[in-house]
Amino acid sequence: MSSRAQGPRITYREAVERLVSDINRIEEYIRSLQQNANIVLAELEELRIAREALEQLKQYKGEEALLALDRRGHVMARGIITGKDRVVASIGGDFLMELPIEEAIKIVTAKEGDLRNTLNAINQEISSAYALYEKLRATLSQLIEEAEKRAAEQRREQPGSG
């Protein structure tokens, strides 16, 4: 006799409750992954804007510019560009460094590549989690269907047994 046959059996109700709990956890996990993907997408957009601004700065002929004081450009200040060949860029962590524009573009491009890889990994995990979610939903539907069939059979047997 196998050890599986000797273990305690779970009822349909317990199986359904476990599946519903697992499905709820997977749904929450998928939502969390989707939020992470949205954060990465927003950061990718910020980097794209930064890269495009650097490309434009290379070609900029003027000395004055409007500088956004917030991320959305609600408030601007006039600024004077003192050097057109170098910028101050974040090089990771809380560190900033004055670099040639081309080097800053390379840093931004590398960050974009890293974030695209991260986004791909998140999307693959979402796909895997969704496949598991669908499998659990199918199993739950099957369990419910079996339970309904058994209940119907028991109702049919009761009137004839008395």
C-alpha positions as CSV (number, residue, x, y, z in Angstrom):
1,M,0.0,0.0,0.0
2,S,1.4,3.4,-0.9
3,S,2.0,6.1,1.7
4,R,-0.4,8.3,-0.3
5,A,-3.2,5.9,0.3
6,Q,-2.5,5.8,4.0
7,G,-2.6,9.6,4.5
8,P,-5.7,11.5,5.6
9,R,-8.0,12.3,2.7
10,I,-9.3,15.8,2.3
11,T,-12.9,16.6,1.5
12,Y,-14.2,18.3,-1.6
13,R,-14.9,21.4,0.5
14,E,-11.3,21.5,1.8
15,A,-9.9,21.0,-1.7
16,V,-12.1,23.9,-2.9
17,E,-11.1,26.1,0.0
18,R,-7.4,25.4,-0.7
19,L,-7.8,26.1,-4.4
20,V,-9.6,29.3,-3.8
21,S,-6.9,30.4,-1.3
22,D,-4.2,29.5,-3.9
23,I,-6.1,31.3,-6.6
24,N,-6.4,34.5,-4.5
25,R,-2.7,34.4,-3.7
26,I,-1.8,34.0,-7.4
27,E,-4.2,36.9,-8.3
28,E,-2.4,39.1,-5.7
29,Y,1.0,38.0,-7.0
30,I,0.0,38.9,-10.6
31,R,-1.3,42.3,-9.5
32,S,2.0,42.9,-7.7
33,L,4.0,41.9,-10.8
34,Q,1.8,44.2,-12.9
35,Q,2.5,47.1,-10.6
36,N,6.2,46.4,-10.8
37,A,6.0,46.3,-14.6
38,N,4.2,49.6,-14.6
39,I,7.0,51.1,-12.4
40,V,9.6,49.8,-14.8
41,L,7.7,51.2,-17.8
42,A,7.5,54.6,-16.1
43,E,11.2,54.6,-15.5
44,L,11.9,53.5,-19.0
45,E,9.8,56.5,-20.2
46,E,11.8,58.8,-18.0
47,L,15.1,57.5,-19.4
48,R,13.9,57.8,-23.0
49,I,13.0,61.5,-22.3
50,A,16.5,62.0,-20.7
51,R,18.2,60.3,-23.7
52,E,16.3,62.4,-26.2
53,A,17.1,65.6,-24.2
54,L,20.8,64.7,-24.3
55,E,20.6,64.2,-28.0
56,Q,18.9,67.6,-28.5
57,L,21.4,69.3,-26.2
58,K,24.3,68.1,-28.4
59,Q,22.7,70.1,-31.3
60,Y,21.5,73.0,-29.2
61,K,22.9,76.4,-30.4
62,G,21.5,78.7,-27.8
63,E,22.7,79.6,-24.3
64,E,19.4,80.0,-22.5
65,A,17.0,77.2,-21.7
66,L,13.8,76.6,-19.7
67,L,14.5,74.2,-16.9
68,A,11.7,72.1,-15.4
69,L,11.6,72.3,-11.6
70,D,9.4,69.3,-11.3
71,R,9.0,66.0,-13.2
72,R,5.9,67.2,-15.2
73,G,7.1,70.6,-16.1
74,H,4.4,72.5,-14.2
75,V,7.0,75.1,-13.1
76,M,10.0,76.2,-15.2
77,A,12.9,78.5,-14.6
78,R,15.1,80.3,-17.1
79,G,18.7,78.9,-17.1
80,I,21.9,79.6,-18.8
81,I,23.8,76.7,-20.3
82,T,27.4,77.3,-19.4
83,G,28.8,74.2,-21.1
84,K,27.2,72.3,-24.0
85,D,29.6,69.4,-24.1
86,R,29.2,68.1,-20.5
87,V,26.3,67.3,-18.2
88,V,25.9,66.1,-14.6
89,A,24.5,62.5,-14.7
90,S,23.5,60.0,-12.1
91,I,26.0,57.2,-12.2
92,G,24.2,55.0,-9.7
93,G,23.1,55.2,-6.1
94,D,23.2,58.8,-5.0
95,F,26.3,59.6,-7.0
96,L,26.4,62.3,-9.7
97,M,29.3,62.9,-12.1
98,E,30.1,65.5,-14.7
99,L,30.5,63.7,-17.9
100,P,30.7,64.3,-21.7
101,I,27.2,64.1,-23.2
102,E,28.2,60.9,-25.1
103,E,29.1,59.2,-21.9
104,A,25.9,60.3,-20.3
105,I,24.0,58.9,-23.2
106,K,25.8,55.6,-22.8
107,I,24.9,55.4,-19.2
108,V,21.2,56.2,-19.9
109,T,21.2,53.6,-22.7
110,A,22.7,51.0,-20.4
111,K,20.1,51.7,-17.8
112,E,17.4,51.4,-20.4
113,G,18.8,48.0,-21.5
114,D,18.9,46.8,-17.9
115,L,15.3,47.9,-17.3
116,R,14.1,46.2,-20.6
117,N,15.7,43.0,-19.3
118,T,13.9,43.5,-16.0
119,L,10.6,44.2,-17.7
120,N,11.1,41.0,-19.9
121,A,11.7,38.9,-16.7
122,I,8.6,40.4,-15.0
123,N,6.5,39.7,-18.1
124,Q,7.7,36.1,-18.2
125,E,6.9,35.7,-14.5
126,I,3.4,37.2,-15.2
127,S,2.9,34.7,-18.0
128,S,4.0,31.8,-15.8
129,A,1.8,33.0,-12.9
130,Y,-1.1,33.5,-15.2
131,A,-0.7,29.9,-16.6
132,L,-0.7,28.6,-13.0
133,Y,-3.8,30.7,-12.3
134,E,-5.6,29.3,-15.3
135,K,-4.7,25.8,-14.3
136,L,-5.9,26.3,-10.7
137,R,-9.2,27.8,-12.0
138,A,-9.7,24.8,-14.3
139,T,-9.0,22.5,-11.4
140,L,-11.5,24.4,-9.2
141,S,-14.1,24.3,-11.9
142,Q,-13.6,20.5,-12.3
143,L,-13.8,20.0,-8.5
144,I,-17.0,22.0,-8.3
145,E,-18.5,20.1,-11.3
146,E,-17.6,16.8,-9.6
147,A,-19.1,17.9,-6.3
148,E,-22.3,19.0,-8.1
149,K,-22.5,15.6,-9.9
150,R,-22.1,13.7,-6.6
151,A,-24.7,15.9,-4.9
152,A,-27.1,15.2,-7.8
153,E,-26.5,11.5,-7.6
154,Q,-27.1,11.5,-3.9
155,R,-30.4,13.3,-4.3
156,R,-31.5,10.7,-6.9
157,E,-30.5,7.8,-4.6
158,Q,-32.3,9.2,-1.5
159,P,-35.9,8.9,-2.7
160,G,-35.4,5.4,-4.0
161,S,-33.6,4.1,-0.8
162,G,-36.5,4.7,1.6
